């Protein structure tokens, strides 16, 4: 049986994050086909990279996980300072490695392990381009590397330090056609084989919108699910929604699910519930008029696909090529690039029950055909066989 190794910055049942969840799902699902291991850190929190897991090795759902210490916790002031210099366009190329170390997780022992043991594995699968383990790891085993970049159109892609991640691996597993096109537009990588992956979507068998509405005293609402912060463009969502309510009135509310790291406006029209159970999340999404996703930077957006699977339409930021692509390809939602388009889209959807239902159904078909685990795992397995062969 071929031996494959996933490499990612965090891994574990306690870890929240799209890339980390995708990696765990893939590792567990590939167990029946390959001997699977994971190389990762002892960190849980990406804001500190503090070592929290105690053991060097453990088995999680049949997957052997090897953990390495983070040798330098993130010093927020130091990282924010160098990151600010980069965003101003003033960071010289020779300082990019320093930026990578300050961002974290700085795990030289993990890279040393890859260097010493690269012959013990047939294929290395690196998940997300942005972090130290991928940048240094791909350089060590490029001839055995499959990269899942999880890239979106963000400033970091212009750093030269990421060039080898996109130009030297044996293969890519891209989440979407838009991610593939972005990578090819920024890097000389059209010659590298690829397949499309992404994440399969699984909805609980028992979803009840009325349970959520009764529990939280809600009825007429749209919903946002995810991290509530500047990076997700939430301040603009708050501004647009409150302006919409001022101009249009009514009892429509914006419900927020997820951890907030920014201030939320004090308004009876915005209801923040924080972290909720998976049942409440799916029940809440099922009962919403639509799901809104204001982010400009998404490589996939699981919550959009989950909304589609529940037959719920979406209203998304059209400046994000991936989100716009989901709507164009599925017919399951609308997108906006200004307040006027946000208002028009919201009015159109919440004012037409038949339109909401038909868009939700089209979204459901799109996810069923494109984002199912069997197809995704088959595509990854094909790449593994090519690289190992």
N, C-alpha and C positions, 0 to 999 in steps of 0.2 A: 504494500500500500504506500502510495506517495505521501511524503511528509511536507505539509505546508505550514507557514508561520505568518500570522497576522501581526503587524506592528502598529501600535497606536498609543497615543499619549496618556489615555486613562482607560480603565476597563474594570467593570464590576457591576454588581446588581445595585450598588448604592450610587452609581455615577449617572448623572443626568446630562444629556447632550445628544444631538442628532447623529453626529459622526460616531460617537461611542456606542449608541444603541444599534446603529446599522452594523458596526463591526461585530458586536456580540451576536446579533441575529445571524449574520453570515457565518461566523465561526461555528455556532451551534448547529446550523443547518448543513454545513459541509462535513460534519463529523461522520456521517454515514458513508461518505465517499472517500475521505482522506484521514490520515493521522494529523490532527490539528493541534497547534500550539499558538499561544499568544505571548508576545513580548510587550511589556508595558511598564508603567511606573507604579509607585506606591501611593500616588496622589489621588484624591477624590475631587478637590476643589481647584479649578483651573485659575482662580484669581490669586491663589497663594502657592500652589504646587507643593504644599506641605505633605511630607510622608505620613500617611495615616494607616495604610494596610501594613500589618506587622510581618506576615510571612513572606518568604522568598518565592514560594510556590504554593499553588492551590488548584483544586479542580472545581470549575464552575460549570454545571450542566454538561458534564462530560468533556469539557475543554480544559487542557492543562495550561495554566497561566503562570508565567514567570515574571516576577516583579523586580524592578531595580529602583534604587534610591535616587531621589532628585537631589543633586548636590548643591543646588542654589535655589532657595525659595524666591518667589518673585518679590522684588522690592518695588512697590507700586510707584513711588516717586521717581525712582531711577528709570523704570520702564516708561512711565508717562512722559518723562523728559525726552528720552531718545525717540519715542514714538511721535512726539510733537514735532521734533526736528525733521523726522521723515515726512510727516504729513505736510510740512511746509516746503518740501522738495529740496531740503538742504543737507540730507544725510549722504555723505560720500559712500561709495561702494565698499571701501575697506571697512566701514563701520557696520555693515549689514550683519556680519557674524555676531558682533556685539549685540545688535538689536535682537537677533534670534536667541541668544543666551539670556538676555534680560527678559524676553517674553516668556521663555521656558517652554516645557520643562527641560532643564539642563541635566541630561542623563548620560554622561560619558561611559558609564559601566554597561549600559544597554548596547551602545555602539561597539564597545570592546567585545561583548558577547557575540554580536553578529559577526564581527571580524574573525573571531576565533572559531566559530561554529557554522560558518556559511556552507560548508560542505555537508553538514548534517541534515540540511533541508533542501527539498527540490525546488520550492518556490517561496518567495517572500511577498506578502501582500500588504502594502502600506496604505493606511487609511487616513486621508486628509493631508494636503500638501504643506500646510502652514507651519508645522512644528519641527523642532530639533530632531526627534527620532526619525522622521521621514527624510528630512534634508540630508542628514549625515548617514542614515541607513541606506538610502538609495545609492549613494556614492560608493558604498562598500559592496553592494550586491546587485548592481544595475542589470547584469546579465540574467538574473533570476527574479527580477522585480516586476510585479504588477502594481500599478498605482491607481487608487481611487482618489482623485484630487479633491473632490467636493468643492470645486472652485466656483466662485462667482465674481462678477465684475467689481472688484474692489482694488483700492490703491496698492495693496501689498503685492499684487501680481507683477508690478513693474520692478520689483527688487531682482537684481541679477542673481542673488543667492539661490533663487528658486529655479533658475534655468535648468540645471541638471535633473531636477525632479520631473520636468516636462519633456526633456530631450533625450534622456538616456535609458529609461526603463524598457523592458521588453514588450509591455502591453499596458493598456488602460482599461478600466471599467468606469465609464462615465455614467452619471445619473440620468442625464437628458441630452438630447441633441443640441440644446443651447449651450450646455457646458462643453461639449465636444467642439462646437464652433468657436467658443470663446478661447479655449486652449489653443486651437489651431491658428487663431488670429493673433495670438500673442507670442507663440513659440514655434520653432521649426520642428513640428512633430507629426506632420501629416503622414509620414512613412511608418509610424508606429501603429501596430494593430490595436483594435479596440472592440469592445462590445458595450451595449447599453445595459445598465443595471438599475440602480435606484433602490427603493425599498418596497417590499411587499406590504400590503395593507391588510390588517386583520381587525375586524370589528366584532365585539362581543356578541354572542348569540341573543342575549336579552338586553335590548336598549329601549328605555322608556322615557320619552320626553316629558310626560306628565309627572313622573317622579321628581325630576329636576325642578320643574315649574312649581310644584307643590312645596318642595323642601325649601326653596329660596324665595318663594312669593313672587315669581316672575312670570310674565306671559309674552308680551310683545317686545322682542329684543333681537339685536344682532350680537355676534360673539367674536371675541378675539381670544386665541389660546396660544400661549407661549411666553417667552421671557419679555417682561415689560421694561424696555429700556430704550435709550437713544439709538442704539445699533439696529433696532427693529423699527425705527421711525415712528415710535408710539406718540411722541409729542405732536407730530403733525396729525395723527389720527384723532387725538383729543381735540385739537384745534378745529379740524374739519367737522367732526361730529357735533361739537357744541355749537358751531356756527350753523350747521344744518338744523339743529333743534330750534335755535333762535329764529331762523327764517321760516321754518315749516311747522313748528309746534308738534302736537301729538304726544302720545305716551311711549314712544319707542325709546328703548334704553340700549346702551352699550354695556355688555357684560364682559369682564376681563377675567381670564383664568391664567394663573401663573405667577411666578415670583416677580415682584416689582423692585427695581433698583433705582427708580426715579420717582419723583413726586407725581401723584395722580390728582387731577383737578378735583376740588371739593364741589361736586355736583350730584344732585339726585338722579341725573340722567346717566351717570357712569357708575356702574356697580362692580367693584373689584372684589373677587372672592378668594384671591390667593391660590395656593396649591389646593387642588381638590382630588378626590379619588378618581381612578380611571372610569368607574361607573358614572360618577357625576360629570366627568368631562364628556363622555360620549352621549350621555343623556342630555346634557346641556347643548351640545352641538346639534343633536337631532331635533331639539325644540326651537332652534334659532331660525329666524327668517333667512339669514345668510351668515357665512363666516367672512370676516374682513381680515385681510393681511396687508398691512401698510409697508412692509419691509421692501427696501430697494435691493437687498442683497440676499438672495436665496439660491442655493444650489439644487434644491428639490422641494422642500416644504411638505413634511409629512402631514401636518394638520389640514392643509388644503386637500390632499388626497383622501384623508379620513373624512372630511366633510363631503367630498364627492361620493365616497362609498356609502355614506348615510343618506344620499339623495338631497344634500343641502348645497345650494349654489354658493358662489364665492364672489367677493368684490376685492380686487387686488391692485397693488401698485403696478401700473404699466411700465414704470421705469425698470422693473426687474424682468429681464428677458425670459427667465424660466417661468415666472408666474404668468406673464402674458402668454407664453407658449402653452401652458396648461389650459388656459381659457380658449385660445384659438383652436387648439387641437381637439378639445373636448366639446366645446360649446356649452360648458358648464358654469360659466361665470362671465363677469364684466371686469374691465380694468379702467383705471383713471390715472391721469398725470397732473391733475390740477383740482382745485376745490370744485369748480364748475362741473367737471366730469365726475367727481365723487358724488356730488349732490344729484346729478342726473341719473347716475347708475343706481344709487340707493333708492331714489324715488321710483325708478322704473321697476326695480325688483320687489320692494316691499308693497308696492301698489298693485301687483299683479300675481295673484296666487297661482294661476295656471302657468305663467312664465317661470316662476320659481320652481314649480314641480317639474316642468319639462327640462329646465336647465340642470336641475339636480339629477334627473334620470340620465341625461347625457353624460354628466360627470361620472356617474356610477359605472356606466358601460366603459368609459375611457380607462378607469382604474382597473376594472376587471380584466381588460384585454392587455394592458400595458404593464401594470405593476402587480404581478403575482410572483410569489416566492419561487415556484417551480421554474419559471422562465428565467428569473434572475440568477438562480443557482446554476442552471444549465449553462447560461452564458459565461459565468465565472469559471465553471468547470472546463469549458472549452478552452478558455485562455490558459488555465493551469496546465492542461494537457499539452498545449502548444509550447509553453515555456519549458515545461519539464522535459518534453520530447527533444 
